[in-house]
Amino acid sequence: MKRGKPWASLLALLIGSSVATHAGENGPLDERFSIGLGAFFMSSDTSVRADAFESDDIGTPFNFEDTFGLDDDNVFRVDASWRMADRHVLRAMYFQSDRSRTAVLDRDIEFGDATFPLHAEVRGDFFFDITELAYEYVFANGDRYQLGGSFGIHNAGFRIGLRADLASPGGAASTRLDEAASTNAPLPVLGLRGRWRIAEDLYVLAHAQYFSLSFDSYAGDLQDYEAALVWQLSQHVGLGVAYNQFRTELETRDREHFEGRLRWRYSGSQLFMRMSF
């Protein structure tokens, strides 16, 4: 007997569930737990300056994507929530990106304690991960909407590295230059969140977050905006599209890991499946 494809059986199960069950019972306004899994089609713009660790020399500001000709990135993203009580919600989010490319420099770049000269063939590595934990208090709870205020920690961990092998004038030997700057930037964020039921099984989700802080050897600010449209396909499964825009600026004087300045912006659309219980 010929076996059917597993994904076809799953699709049939989801469609059958959506017909048999009223979707709104576990939609974004009623759920106790939710987890969203999807693809984030992300465009980023990163300007960085890494100062010397062993002297007072100021590094060369440069745009990482322009310098190395990096294209947009597609990453896997996870969002989750837990409604602890009627008006109290815990939220979490995580994704990461790891990109590398080699390019020939069109100018000298001073990065950390090394100088990468004009026309050098340099490999650039850029890794980052984004983690967020937040608490939300729902201060307005209607039949078709919820509005809440949130407070949390948004951490951007990143590592930027440059590496090159430079030939000696005679070509008999080469010198390896290998420099990296890395840090974690845990910034507190304040935000507003909303959920609206605009049709029987159709919802709009949105949030806006902002914070600015200066302490110890760090100074930075953060802005984060997102809007999503969710179709609650069945009682426990929804499909969604979203757009997210994020911007942060960080200046650090951490002599051990990264001393310099980072301006970083990413934005893009998301396609995701959302499971709620």
VENRARA-V82207 format. One record per pair of residues at least 4 apart in sequence whose C-alpha atoms are under 8 Angstrom apart, sorted by the first residue. I is the first residue (numbers start at 1). GAP is how many residues later the second one is. If there is no record, write none. Layout:
# VENRARA-V82207
i = {I;I}
gap = {GAP;GAP}
This chain:
# VENRARA-V82207
i = {4;4;5;6;7;8;9;10;11;12;13;14;14;14;14;15;15;15;16;17;17;17;18;18;18;18;18;19;21;21;22;22;23;23;23;23;23;23;23;24;24;24;24;24;25;25;25;26;26;26;26;26;26;27;27;27;27;27;27;27;28;28;28;29;29;29;29;29;29;31;31;31;32;32;32;32;32;32;33;33;33;33;33;33;34;34;34;34;34;34;34;35;35;35;35;35;35;35;36;36;36;36;36;36;36;36;37;37;37;37;37;37;37;38;38;38;38;38;38;38;39;39;39;39;39;39;39;40;40;40;40;40;40;40;40;41;41;41;41;41;41;41;42;42;42;42;42;42;42;42;43;43;43;43;43;43;44;44;44;44;44;44;45;45;45;45;45;45;46;46;46;46;46;46;46;47;47;47;47;47;47;47;48;48;48;48;48;48;48;48;49;49;49;49;49;49;49;49;50;50;50;50;50;50;50;50;50;50;50;50;51;51;51;51;51;51;51;51;51;51;51;51;52;52;52;52;52;52;52;52;52;53;53;53;53;53;53;54;55;58;58;59;59;59;59;59;60;60;60;61;62;62;63;64;64;65;65;65;66;67;67;68;68;68;68;69;69;70;73;75;75;75;76;76;77;77;77;77;78;78;78;79;79;79;79;80;80;80;81;81;81;81;82;82;82;83;83;83;83;84;84;84;85;87;87;87;87;88;88;88;88;89;89;89;89;90;90;90;90;91;91;91;91;91;92;92;92;92;93;93;93;93;94;94;94;94;95;95;95;96;96;96;96;97;97;97;97;98;98;98;98;99;99;99;100;100;100;100;101;101;101;102;102;102;102;103;103;103;103;104;104;104;104;104;105;105;105;105;105;105;106;106;107;107;107;108;108;108;108;109;109;109;109;110;110;110;111;111;111;111;112;112;112;113;114;114;114;116;116;116;116;120;120;121;121;122;122;122;122;123;123;123;124;124;124;124;125;125;125;125;126;126;126;126;127;127;127;128;128;128;128;129;129;129;130;130;130;130;131;131;131;132;132;132;132;133;133;133;134;134;134;134;135;135;135;136;136;136;136;137;137;137;138;138;138;138;139;139;139;139;140;140;140;140;141;141;141;142;144;144;144;145;145;145;145;146;146;146;147;147;147;147;148;148;148;149;149;149;149;150;150;150;150;151;151;151;151;152;152;152;153;153;153;153;154;154;154;154;154;155;155;155;155;156;156;156;157;157;157;157;158;158;158;159;159;159;159;160;160;160;161;161;161;161;162;162;162;162;163;163;163;163;164;164;164;165;165;165;165;166;166;166;166;167;167;167;167;167;168;168;168;168;181;181;181;182;182;183;183;185;187;187;187;187;187;188;189;189;189;189;190;190;190;191;191;191;191;192;192;192;193;193;193;193;194;194;194;195;195;195;195;196;196;196;197;197;197;197;198;198;198;199;201;201;201;202;202;202;202;203;203;203;203;204;204;204;204;205;205;205;205;206;206;206;206;207;207;207;208;208;208;208;209;209;209;209;210;210;210;210;211;211;211;212;212;212;212;213;213;213;214;214;214;215;217;217;217;218;218;218;218;218;219;219;219;220;220;220;220;221;221;221;222;222;222;222;223;223;223;224;224;224;224;225;225;225;226;226;226;226;227;227;227;228;228;228;228;229;229;229;230;230;230;230;231;231;231;232;232;232;232;233;233;233;234;235;236;236;236;237;237;237;237;238;238;238;239;239;239;239;240;240;240;240;240;241;241;241;241;242;242;242;243;243;243;243;244;244;244;244;245;245;245;245;246;246;246;247;247;247;247;248;248;248;249;249;249;249;250;250;250;251;251;251;251;252;252;252;252;253;253;253;254;254;255}
gap = {4;5;4;4;4;4;4;4;4;4;4;4;219;220;223;4;218;219;4;4;217;218;4;5;215;216;217;215;213;214;212;213;4;178;209;210;211;212;213;6;176;177;208;211;5;6;210;4;5;209;210;250;251;4;174;205;208;209;211;249;167;175;248;115;116;117;166;167;168;52;245;246;49;50;51;52;244;245;47;48;49;50;243;244;46;47;48;240;241;242;243;43;44;45;46;239;240;241;41;42;43;44;236;237;238;239;39;40;41;42;235;236;237;38;39;40;232;233;234;235;35;36;37;38;231;232;233;34;35;36;37;228;229;230;231;31;32;33;34;227;228;229;30;31;32;33;224;225;226;227;28;29;30;223;224;225;21;28;220;221;222;223;18;19;20;219;220;221;17;18;19;216;217;218;219;14;15;16;17;215;216;217;13;14;15;16;212;213;214;215;10;11;12;13;62;211;212;213;8;9;10;11;60;61;62;131;208;209;210;211;5;6;7;8;9;59;60;61;62;207;208;209;4;5;6;7;59;60;61;62;207;59;60;202;203;205;206;59;58;52;202;50;51;52;53;201;49;50;51;48;5;47;4;4;6;4;5;6;4;36;38;33;34;35;56;32;34;31;24;20;21;22;19;20;16;17;18;19;15;16;17;12;13;14;15;11;12;13;8;9;10;11;7;8;9;4;5;6;7;4;5;6;4;49;50;51;52;47;48;49;50;46;47;48;49;43;44;45;46;41;42;43;44;45;39;40;41;42;37;38;39;40;35;36;37;38;34;35;36;31;32;33;34;29;30;31;32;27;28;29;30;26;27;28;23;24;25;26;22;23;24;19;20;21;22;18;19;20;21;14;15;16;17;18;12;13;14;15;16;17;12;13;10;11;12;7;8;9;10;6;7;8;9;4;5;6;4;5;51;68;67;68;69;66;63;64;65;4;6;48;61;44;46;43;44;40;41;42;43;39;40;41;36;37;38;39;34;35;36;37;32;33;34;35;31;32;33;28;29;30;31;27;28;29;24;25;26;27;23;24;25;20;21;22;23;19;20;21;16;17;18;19;15;16;17;12;13;14;15;11;12;13;8;9;10;11;7;8;9;10;5;6;7;8;4;5;6;4;52;53;54;49;50;51;52;48;49;50;45;46;47;48;44;45;46;41;42;43;44;40;41;42;43;37;38;39;40;36;37;38;33;34;35;36;31;32;33;34;35;29;30;31;32;28;29;30;25;26;27;28;24;25;26;21;22;23;24;20;21;22;17;18;19;20;15;16;17;18;13;14;15;16;12;13;14;9;10;11;12;8;9;10;11;4;5;6;7;8;4;5;6;7;76;77;78;75;76;74;75;65;24;26;33;34;35;23;20;21;22;33;19;20;21;16;17;18;19;15;16;17;12;13;14;15;11;12;13;8;9;10;11;7;8;9;4;5;6;7;4;5;6;4;30;31;32;27;28;29;30;26;27;28;29;23;24;25;26;22;23;24;25;19;20;21;22;18;19;20;15;16;17;18;13;14;15;16;11;12;13;14;10;11;12;7;8;9;10;6;7;8;4;5;6;4;35;36;37;32;33;34;35;36;31;32;33;28;29;30;31;27;28;29;24;25;26;27;23;24;25;20;21;22;23;19;20;21;16;17;18;19;15;16;17;12;13;14;15;11;12;13;8;9;10;11;7;8;9;4;5;6;7;4;5;6;4;41;39;40;41;36;37;38;39;35;36;37;32;33;34;35;30;31;32;33;34;28;29;30;31;27;28;29;24;25;26;27;23;24;25;26;20;21;22;23;19;20;21;16;17;18;19;15;16;17;12;13;14;15;11;12;13;8;9;10;11;6;7;8;9;5;6;7;4;5;4}
